[in-house]
Amino acid sequence: MKGDEIHFDGQVMCVADIYDALTASDRPYKKAIPHEIARKILVEEEAQQFKLMPELVELFFERECYQITDEMLRKVDPLA
């Protein structure tokens, strides 16, 4: 499956998952990549036809969807 064949929710998760995989510091098999390099990689991937939706990548960074706030953590763990 590629492009429009992938359900919208799956495309959203794909952008977030790629960013997380690139920047996560808790991976024993690789070092975390800095935010700006991860952003560059995602933008390059979107540029390749049928890889990622450009609008989703742009929105992901425009709205800073990669940020985890204290409020979000409390929703997952009320004791946080």
N, C-alpha and C positions, 0 to 999 in steps of 0.2 A: 504494500500500500504506500501511496505517496500523495502529497499535495491534498487536494480536496477529497480524496478517498478516505483520509483520516478524519475521524470525528473531531469537531472543534475542541471538545474537552481534552482529547488526546494531544492535540496540537499545543494547547496551553501547557499541559503537563510536560510535554517534550522540551519546551523552552526552559521551564523551571528546573527540570531534571538535568539538562545539560549544564546550566549555570551552577547548580549545586554540585554536580560531579567535578566541575572544574575548580571550584573555590573551596570545597570542603577541606577542613584541616584535620579531620578525624579519620582519614584514609591511611592505613599503614603501608600501602603499596605505592603511594605517590604524595608529593608535596602539593599544597594548595597553590593555585595560580591567583595572582592579584586580580582585583575587580576589573581594572582597565583592560587587561589581556583577555580575560573571560568575555568581556563585552565585545572586544575586537573579533574574537573567534565566533561568537554568535552572529555578529553582523556579517562576517565573511560567509558563514553557513547559510544565512538567509539569502545572500546574493546568488547562491547556486540554485538554479531552477528546481523547484519542487522539494526543497529541503525543509525550510521553515517559512512560516508566514511573516513577511516583513512587518506587517502591522502589529503582530503579537510581540515580536522582538522589540520594536520601537516602544510599544506600550509598557512592556516589562521594565525597561530602563527609565522611561519617562515617569512612571508612577512609583519607581523604586520598589518594585515587587520583591526584590531580593532582600529587603530589610526585614528583620524580625524585631517587632516592638515588644515592650514589656506587656502590653495589653494582649497581644497574641499569645505570649507564653502563659499568661494567666488563664486563658481559655483552654489551653491544653493541660496545664497543671495549676490548679487554683492556689496551691501553696507557694508558687514561684513569686 
